């Protein structure tokens, strides 16, 4: 199995990888990833490896820097300045809407198509070993075993063409909820094209529970496609999205108790039962506080402060590794936290060089002094899993990024939602309308929260009046943990995925005897 994903690039853009044997399963190229799609897909392929089954596969995790000025990685995969091309295929990269300094997390509005070069570096699917790696591709050697399948991210739908070229099946990895995948499939099939000026409601009656969303809450890529002049670049994006529906199988980072209606809907919608929910996929670290980047707060000091707080009395505020609030949004949020009277931990993402100087990410002057003793501001990375798992944390104000949502679900912490884009609106809909573990406090990437209303909701979130929501969050946590234990739904789905991959790896002659 060859896994292709979008791993996050650290600031130094280094590739700290190498071949390492994992439990006799095969060779795995390993390297650091961010908290985005590539990171969760990497957890999935490592979970497959951890089952220690005798499946001869090779997993490639690809790392690539996207730059606005570059359209390919070169005619023979040679390295252009500031570029790393990790696989022996040319890469056609669509870069519209990518910020120059975006280096972590999944790449929004991005598609990458891998194309075979004029001289074949990889033969059609064949049980014989591949030739040695070419001298012009020093970063990643060609796998010692020919791939039996390809697992690639949702944004890499066009790799279906590569899989077809190699006569192997392509598996789609979805790092989002099954509802988002159902909505996405419906959008790209039917292409609803209302006038965006009046922000009409788009309904999906064919999807369970008939969700409906304003046009502005749909996928950014889809909305931009509808508004576009349908250039070849945009048609390339559309083809990739449609290709996702034609993939051999779908692997989803979710679990049945949270997503059963939509997991069950996907199977007849796609025309087959090869849909595996293997989540929640979370880092299997002995100490989850050790991952991440630099922080303004020492973890021991943070834990000591949380230890001093009563149970379920702290609101944790974080909007992921990408979103940077404007100063007006920061002022509204800070004022709401101050007026609430609640204890809180606020993780603030610092603005980068790509943001307008002085317009983003500034904590209002004097705020720290005014909330001293009951509020803690963390600039930079925060040990989110550690914070959410602490008994003192009673609510999580989140942008509804799927990784953050799953971490909160596992910890049993109810959520206050502020969806901003991508899959976050449909995720918030599931949490609020179906799971009953969240309540909306704000919405939209550019919206400034109303301080008084925010203060009331934050104060209520850590009061005695939300016990029903807390109870539901605890039940969902137990279901999430049970799903990944031996015999759980996700465990069985992961085992079923392994069986499917084992069958694909067998020689045709072996299959005849089964």
C-alpha positions in Angstrom: 0.0 0.0 0.0 1.4 3.4 -0.9 0.0 6.2 1.2 0.3 9.7 -0.2 -0.6 12.7 2.0 0.0 16.3 2.8 2.2 16.3 5.8 2.8 19.6 7.5 6.2 21.2 6.8 8.1 22.5 9.8 9.7 25.9 9.5 13.1 24.5 8.5 11.4 22.3 5.8 13.6 19.4 6.7 12.7 15.8 6.0 13.8 13.8 9.0 13.0 10.5 7.5 14.4 7.0 6.9 13.5 3.4 6.3 12.4 1.7 9.5 10.9 -1.7 10.0 7.7 -1.8 12.0 6.7 -5.2 13.4 7.7 -7.1 10.3 5.0 -5.5 8.3 7.2 -3.7 5.8 9.1 -0.5 5.2 7.7 2.8 6.3 9.1 6.2 5.5 8.6 8.2 8.6 8.9 11.9 9.2 7.4 14.7 11.2 3.9 16.0 10.3 1.7 18.9 11.4 -1.7 18.6 12.9 -3.5 18.6 9.6 -4.8 16.0 7.1 -1.4 14.4 6.5 -0.9 13.9 10.2 -4.1 12.0 10.7 -3.6 9.9 7.6 -0.2 9.0 8.9 -1.8 7.9 12.1 -4.1 5.7 10.1 -1.4 3.9 8.2 0.7 3.5 11.3 -2.4 2.0 13.0 -2.5 -0.5 10.1 1.1 -1.4 10.7 0.6 -1.7 14.4 -1.8 -4.7 13.9 1.4 -6.6 13.0 -0.2 -8.7 10.3 2.0 -10.3 7.6 1.0 -7.9 4.9 3.8 -7.0 2.5 3.2 -3.4 1.8 5.1 -0.2 1.6 3.7 3.1 2.9 5.1 6.3 1.5 4.2 9.5 3.3 5.0 12.4 1.0 6.1 15.8 2.0 6.0 18.8 -0.4 6.4 22.5 -0.1 3.8 24.5 -2.1 4.9 27.9 -3.3 2.8 30.4 -5.2 5.6 30.9 -7.8 6.0 27.2 -8.7 3.7 25.2 -10.9 5.6 21.9 -11.1 8.4 20.2 -9.3 10.5 20.1 -12.5 10.5 17.9 -15.5 12.5 15.1 -13.9 11.7 15.7 -10.3 14.8 17.8 -9.9 14.8 20.1 -6.9 13.9 23.7 -7.7 14.9 26.4 -5.1 12.7 26.0 -2.0 11.1 22.8 -3.3 11.1 19.2 -2.2 9.7 16.5 -4.5 9.5 13.3 -2.5 8.1 10.8 -5.1 9.4 9.8 -8.5 6.5 11.5 -10.3 6.0 15.0 -11.7 3.6 17.0 -9.5 1.1 19.4 -11.0 0.2 21.7 -8.2 -2.8 24.1 -8.1 -1.8 26.9 -5.8 -4.6 29.4 -6.0 -5.4 30.8 -2.5 -2.3 29.5 -0.7 -0.6 32.0 1.5 3.1 32.2 1.0 4.0 31.5 4.6 1.5 28.7 5.1 3.7 25.9 6.4 1.7 23.8 8.8 -1.6 21.8 8.8 -3.6 20.8 5.7 -3.4 23.0 2.7 -6.8 24.5 2.0 -7.8 25.0 -1.7 -5.0 22.7 -2.8 -4.8 19.8 -5.3 -1.8 17.8 -6.4 -1.7 15.5 -9.3 1.1 12.9 -9.6 1.9 12.1 -13.2 4.3 9.5 -14.6 7.4 11.0 -16.3 8.2 10.2 -20.0 10.6 7.5 -19.0 8.8 5.0 -16.5 10.4 4.9 -13.1 7.7 2.5 -11.8 6.4 -0.4 -13.9 2.8 -1.6 -13.9 1.8 -3.6 -10.9 4.2 -6.6 -10.8 5.3 -8.9 -7.9 8.9 -8.4 -8.9 11.1 -5.9 -7.1 11.2 -2.4 -8.5 14.4 -1.0 -10.0 16.8 1.0 -7.8 16.0 4.6 -7.1 17.1 7.2 -9.7 20.1 9.3 -8.8 18.1 12.5 -9.2 15.6 11.6 -6.5 17.7 11.4 -3.3 15.0 12.2 -0.8 12.9 9.0 -1.0 14.0 5.7 -2.4 11.5 3.6 -4.4 9.8 1.1 -2.2 11.5 -2.4 -2.1 8.1 -4.0 -2.7 5.7 -2.9 -5.5 2.6 -1.3 -4.0 -0.6 -3.2 -3.7 -2.8 -0.2 -3.1 -2.7 3.5 -2.8 -4.1 5.4 0.2 -4.3 9.2 -0.5 -5.9 12.2 1.1 -9.3 13.7 0.3 -7.5 16.6 -1.5 -5.6 14.3 -3.7 -8.5 12.8 -5.6 -6.5 13.0 -8.9 -4.2 10.2 -7.6 -6.9 7.9 -8.7 -5.4 8.3 -12.2 -2.0 7.3 -10.8 -3.5 4.2 -9.2 -5.2 3.3 -12.4 -1.9 3.8 -14.2 -0.3 1.2 -11.8 -3.3 -1.1 -12.0 -3.9 -0.9 -8.3 -6.9 0.3 -6.2 -7.0 3.7 -4.7 -8.3 4.2 -1.1 -9.6 7.6 -0.2 -8.6 8.8 3.3 -11.1 11.3 4.7 -9.8 13.3 7.7 -13.3 14.8 8.3 -16.7 13.5 9.4 -18.8 11.3 7.2 -21.5 14.0 6.9 -19.0 16.3 5.3 -18.1 13.6 2.8 -21.8 13.0 2.0 -22.4 16.8 1.5 -19.3 17.1 -0.7 -20.3 14.2 -2.9 -23.8 15.7 -3.3 -22.4 19.2 -4.1 -20.0 18.0 -6.8 -22.5 15.7 -8.4 -25.4 18.2 -8.6 -23.5 21.5 -8.7 -26.2 23.7 -7.1 -25.5 27.2 -8.3 -27.7 29.8 -6.5 -26.9 33.4 -6.5 -24.4 33.9 -3.7 -25.5 37.5 -3.1 -28.5 36.5 -0.9 -26.8 33.5 0.8 -29.6 31.0 0.2 -30.1 27.9 2.2 -28.9 24.7 0.4 -30.8 21.6 1.5 -29.6 18.0 1.2 -32.9 15.9 1.5 -31.2 12.8 0.2 -28.8 12.8 3.3 -30.1 11.4 6.6 -31.8 14.1 8.9 -31.9 16.4 5.8 -29.2 18.8 6.8 -29.3 22.3 5.4 -26.6 25.0 5.3 -26.4 28.6 4.0 -24.4 28.8 0.8 -21.6 30.7 2.7 -21.2 27.7 5.0 -20.4 25.3 2.2 -16.8 24.2 1.3 -14.6 27.1 0.3 -13.3 25.2 -2.7 -16.8 24.5 -3.9 -18.0 28.1 -3.5 -14.9 29.4 -5.4 -15.5 26.9 -8.2 -19.1 28.0 -8.6 -17.9 31.6 -8.8 -15.0 30.8 -11.2 -14.8 31.0 -14.9 -14.1 27.2 -15.0 -10.5 27.4 -16.2 -8.5 24.2 -16.6 -7.2 24.6 -13.1 -10.7 24.7 -11.7 -11.8 21.7 -13.8 -8.8 19.9 -12.5 -10.1 20.5 -8.9 -13.6 19.3 -9.9 -12.2 16.1 -11.5 -10.3 15.4 -8.3 -13.4 15.7 -6.2 -15.4 13.5 -8.5 -12.6 11.0 -8.5 -12.9 10.6 -4.8 -16.3 9.0 -5.3 -14.9 6.5 -7.8 -12.2 5.3 -5.4 -12.1 1.6 -4.5 -12.6 2.2 -0.8 -13.0 5.0 1.8 -11.2 5.2 5.2 -12.7 7.7 7.6 -11.3 9.1 10.8 -14.5 8.8 12.7 -16.5 6.2 14.7 -20.0 4.7 14.5 -21.5 6.3 17.7 -20.8 9.8 16.4 -21.3 9.2 12.6 -23.4 6.1 12.1 -26.2 7.8 10.1 -23.8 9.2 7.6 -21.4 6.2 7.5 -24.5 4.0 6.6 -25.5 6.6 4.0 -22.2 6.6 2.3 -22.3 2.9 1.4 -25.3 2.9 -0.9 -24.4 6.4 -2.1 -21.0 5.1 -3.3 -22.4 1.8 -4.5 -20.3 -0.5 -2.3 -19.7 -1.4 1.3 -15.9 -0.7 1.3 -16.2 2.1 3.9 -14.2 1.8 7.1 -14.5 4.1 10.1 -11.3 3.6 12.0 -11.3 6.6 14.4 -10.8 8.4 16.6 -7.2 8.5 15.3 -5.1 10.2 18.0 -1.4 10.2 18.7 -0.2 7.2 20.6 2.3 9.1 22.6 3.2 8.2 26.2 3.2 11.9 26.9 1.0 13.9 24.6 2.3 17.1 26.1 5.7 16.6 24.4 4.5 17.0 20.8 4.1 20.4 19.1 6.2 23.6 19.0 7.4 26.3 21.3 5.1 27.8 23.9 5.0 30.8 26.2 4.0 28.6 29.2 5.9 25.7 30.7 3.7 22.6 30.8 4.4 22.0 34.5 3.3 25.5 35.4 0.1 25.1 33.3 -0.7 21.9 35.0 -0.1 23.4 38.4 -2.5 26.2 37.6 -5.2 23.8 36.4 -4.7 21.7 39.5 -5.6 24.7 41.6 -9.0 25.1 39.8 -12.2 23.3 40.7 -13.6 20.5 38.5 -15.2 21.6 35.2 -14.6 25.3 35.9 -12.2 26.2 33.1 -13.0 27.1 29.5 -10.3 26.2 27.0 -10.1 28.5 24.0 -8.2 27.5 20.8 -8.8 27.9 17.1 -6.3 25.4 15.8 -2.9 25.8 14.1 -4.1 28.0 11.1 -6.7 30.5 12.1 -5.4 33.9 13.2 -8.0 36.3 14.5 -8.1 40.0 13.5 -7.6 42.5 16.3 -11.3 43.3 16.3 -12.1 39.6 16.8 -9.4 39.4 19.5 -10.9 42.4 21.3 -14.5 40.9 21.2 -13.3 37.6 22.4 -11.1 39.1 25.2 -14.0 41.3 26.3 -16.4 38.3 26.4 -13.9 36.2 28.5 -13.4 39.1 30.8 -17.1 39.8 31.3 -17.9 36.1 31.8 -16.1 35.9 35.1 -15.1 32.3 34.2 -11.7 30.8 34.5 -10.1 30.1 31.1 -7.0 29.1 29.2 -6.7 30.9 25.8 -4.2 29.6 23.2 -3.3 32.5 20.9 -1.8 31.8 17.5 0.8 34.4 16.8 0.5 36.2 13.4 3.2 35.4 10.7 4.9 37.6 8.2 2.1 37.0 5.8 -0.4 38.9 8.0 -0.8 42.6 7.8 1.4 44.1 10.5 -0.6 45.2 13.5 -4.0 44.0 12.2 -3.9 40.4 13.5 -3.5 38.3 16.6 -2.8 41.0 19.2 -4.1 40.4 22.8 -5.6 43.7 23.9 -3.4 45.8 26.2 -3.9 45.3 29.9 -6.0 42.2 29.4 -3.6 40.0 31.3 -3.6 42.2 34.3 -7.4 42.5 34.4 -7.9 38.7 34.4 -4.9 37.8 36.5 -5.5 34.7 38.6 -8.4 33.4 36.6 -7.2 33.5 33.1 -4.1 32.1 31.4 -3.0 33.2 27.9 -0.6 30.9 26.0 1.2 32.4 23.0 2.2 29.7 20.5 1.6 26.0 20.8 -0.5 24.6 23.6 -0.5 21.0 24.9 -4.2 20.6 23.9 -4.6 16.9 24.7 -3.2 17.5 28.2 -5.4 20.5 28.8 -8.6 18.8 27.5 -7.9 15.7 29.6 -7.6 17.7 32.9 -10.5 17.4 35.3 -10.6 21.2 35.7 -11.6 21.8 32.0 -15.4 22.0 31.6 -15.8 23.4 28.1 -13.8 23.9 24.8 -14.4 27.0 22.6 -13.3 25.7 19.2 -13.3 26.4 15.5 -14.5 22.8 15.0 -11.4 21.4 13.2 -12.0 17.7 13.1 -8.8 16.7 15.0 -9.7 19.2 17.8 -13.2 17.9 17.9 -12.1 14.3 18.3 -9.7 15.2 21.0 -12.5 17.0 22.9 -14.9 14.1 22.3 -12.3 11.6 23.7 -11.7 13.8 26.7 -15.5 14.1 27.3 -15.5 17.9 27.2 -18.6 19.7 25.8 -17.9 22.4 23.1 -18.7 26.0 22.3 -18.5 26.2 18.5 -17.2 29.0 16.3 -16.9 27.3 12.8 -15.0 29.4 10.3 -14.7 27.5 7.1 -13.9 24.2 5.3 -15.7 21.2 7.0 -16.3 23.1 10.2 -19.9 24.2 9.6 -21.1 20.7 8.9 -19.1 19.4 11.9 -20.7 22.0 14.2 -24.1 20.9 12.8 -23.4 17.3 13.9 -22.1 18.3 17.3 -25.0 20.6 18.0 -28.0 19.0 16.3 -27.2 15.3 16.5 -24.7 14.6 19.2 -26.0 17.2 21.7 -22.5 18.1 23.0 -22.1 21.6 21.7 -23.7 25.1 21.4 -22.9 27.8 18.8 -21.3 31.0 20.1 -20.2 32.6 16.8 -19.7 31.7 13.2 -17.6 32.9 10.2 -14.0 33.6 9.6 -14.5 37.4 9.7 -17.2 37.7 12.3 -16.6 39.8 15.4 -18.2 38.2 18.4 -20.7 40.2 20.5 -19.0 40.4 23.9 -22.0 40.4 26.2 -23.6 37.4 24.4 -20.4 35.5 24.4 -19.9 36.2 28.1 -23.2 34.7 29.0 -22.6 31.5 27.0 -19.1 31.1 28.4 -20.3 31.5 32.0 -23.2 29.1 31.4 -20.8 26.5 30.0 -19.1 26.1 33.3 -22.2 26.4 35.4 -24.5 23.7 37.0 -27.1 24.3 34.3 -25.4 22.2 31.5 -25.3 18.8 33.2 -27.2 17.2 30.4 -24.7 18.3 27.9 -21.8 17.1 30.1 -23.5 13.7 30.6 -23.9 13.4 26.8 -20.2 14.3 26.4 -19.1 11.7 28.9 -21.2 9.0 27.1 -19.7 10.0 23.7 -16.2 9.8 25.3 -16.9 6.2 26.5 -18.2 5.3 23.0 -15.1 6.8 21.4 -12.7 4.9 23.6 -14.7 1.7 23.3 -14.6 2.0 19.5 -10.9 1.6 19.3 -10.6 -1.1 22.0 -10.4 -4.7 20.8 -13.8 -5.8 19.6 -15.0 -2.2 19.2 -16.5 -0.9 16.0 -13.4 1.0 14.8 -11.1 -1.9 15.8 -13.2 -4.2 13.7 -13.3 -1.8 10.8 -9.5 -1.5 11.0 -9.2 -5.2 11.0 -11.5 -5.5 8.1 -9.4 -2.9 6.2 -6.3 -5.1 6.9 -8.1 -8.1 5.5 -9.0 -6.2 2.4 -5.4 -5.1 1.9 -4.1 -8.6 2.6 -6.4 -9.9 -0.2 -5.1 -7.2 -2.6 -1.5 -8.1 -1.8 -1.9 -11.8 -2.6 -0.7 -13.2 -5.9 -3.5 -13.9 -8.4 -2.7 -17.6 -8.2 -3.2 -17.5 -4.5 -6.6 -15.8 -4.9 -7.8 -18.6 -7.2 -7.4 -21.0 -4.4 -9.5 -19.0 -1.9 
